[in-house]
Amino acid sequence: MLSQVNIRNIAVIERAELSLEDGLNILTGETGAGKSILIDAVLLALGARADYGLIRSGCASAQVEALFRMIPSAAQEMLREQGLDEEDDTLLVSREITSSSRSTCRVNGHIVTLSQLRYITESLMDIYGQHDQLSLLSPSMHGKILDAFGGDANAAALAAVRDTAAAYQESRTKMDTLFGTDEQDRERTLDLLRYQIQEIEQAALRPGEEEELRARQKLLAESEKGKRILYGIGSALFDGEDGAPALERLQVSASELSRISDLSKDLESFYTELESVSLELEELQHVFPDLLSSFDYSEEEQEEIENRLTEIYALKRKYGQSYEEIRRYYDEICEKEHLLSTSQEQIRKLEEQMEKQYHAWEKAAEKLSAVRKADAVRLSKAIEKELADLGMSSARFHVQLDPVDLSGSRVSANGMERPVFLLSANRGEELRSLEKVASGGEMSRIMLALKVITSDLDGIDCMIFDEIDAGISGSVSLMVARKLAEISRKRQVICITHTAQIAAMADNHYRIRKEERGEHTYTIVDALSEEESLEEISRLLGGESMSALSLDHARDMLSWCRDYKKGIPS
């Protein structure tokens, strides 16, 4: 849900802070006070195209921040994809635009690109009204809405279509990769594969071989220096060229000390340590010749190591940076060589397999089509009923299933048709696509009707409605208010309205007003108390001049709305 909006220097708004709650949040105010500017600011934070004319006169930049809490799972996944985990289940997005036409976007304090910002925020909220960012206009959304409306039966049918389509496409890719060339190309490919297989096999690489060779090469390179050092050590410890060797002197000393070791515990301890050193040195004497011989230098061995390393480096340049990578490549080309060498038989098997897979997809797609046709009728009727309640009694809503062109791929993961929403807003008008016939107010009411029916299906838990009361009044306004309240039991709803019936249904009521200070005009956002909300609804009922009659009417309306909301199932 949208928790906080902070705005700086956007149009008439020098500074505004709006704290929002769960449920139905209603914004009212005078015409021209800046209500639509708030929507523009939120859109800017979500990645809408920047209008640099929004920067407040005399200011170098404008900023907007939007804080979201209880992040939907879809948005969390998008954050993880971008390496930007949410912080304490919150998400802070911000946007700054400057008079030099620069724009800076941030998510949880990290600078991101505009496309990243749009991707991350696309599942956070829907905004409906006189704006070009309407998900309902996207044909791709029509299919998602219809399929979600179909419930478990549709989900199962769609899953079967996608599984069979994936199996067919995998076989087709395999066919194109292995056998999509003519016979000469195939033979040339076979010759290359067999050469590579032979080269890797003849090399007979071993795991860890390269590391062993490098270690031995380093040892041989230091052989002269190593032998000189070892000869000196051996002379001092074991040979005794300059007198008795150290080992012999230690043994003699230990023998002499044994005669007096029982005189004190310190002597006994010292004798034990001396004897231990003597024994350890004696063991070293046995391994010393082998250690010395490891430094025996051989030009032949050195050359063999260098040649072997050169061979290994050549294989790594061609086939992989490690033994494991080369082995994986070898396994792959062996499989490919086998398939190509038996291509005619493999082609026949793949063709038979693809034909079976296509028929399985076709059967699944036909079942999905039947489910969608039934769902399309149900959804159309349900939307028309809701639209009639919302003051569009002459409207006709139709879900059309347009055939998908499968000439290039033969199968589609989304079935044989593409659902498209059509509308006739007025009696006598033909059905046409939504973006061609629906005004902003009509679009908001269509979306409201859809949300009443599908509010649990899209995973978006915040909605903003602007101009939803355009062209309606009286009982229709009350019906709109009721439906907004119903949706807001499960989703956060933010609605800008001029209608008292809608404002009276608010769980949280905000007033947007203008204030002149000197030469400048400012927009102020006030969270209203219960009494202030009563006065604002009275103003909406009776104009600027409140009366006892309008106050009583507002009071009765608020009481009725409170009782109505109590009866809405949670």
Secondary structure, 3 states (H helix, E strand, C coil): CEEEEEEEEECCEEEEEEECCCCEEEEEECCCCCHHHHHHHHHHHCCCCCCHHHECCCCCEEEEEEEEECCCHHHHHHHHHCCCCCECCEEEEEEEEECCCCEEEEECCEEECHHHHHHHHCCCCEEECCCCCCHHHCHHHHHHHHHHHCHHHHHHHHHHHHHHHHHHHHHHHHHHHHHCCCHHHHHHHHHHHHHHHHHHHHHCCCCCHHHHHHHHHHHHHCHHHHHHHHHHHHHHHHHCCCCCCHHHHHHHHHHHHHCCHHHCHHHHHHHHHHHHHHHHHHHHHHHHHHHHHCCCCCHHHHHHHHHHHHHHHHHHHHHCCCHHHHHHHHHHHHHHHHHHHCHHHHHHHHHHHHHHHHHHHHHHHHHHHHHHHHHHHHHHHHHHHHHHHCCCCCCEEEEEEEECCCCCCCCCCCCCEEEEEEEECCCCCCCEEHHHHCCHHHHHHHHHHHHHHHCCCCCCCEEEEECCCCCCCHHHHHHHHHHHHHHHCCCEEEEECCCHHHHCCCCEEEEEEEEEECCEEEEEEEECCHHHHHHHHHHHHHCCCCCHHHHHHHHHHHHHHHHHHHCCCC
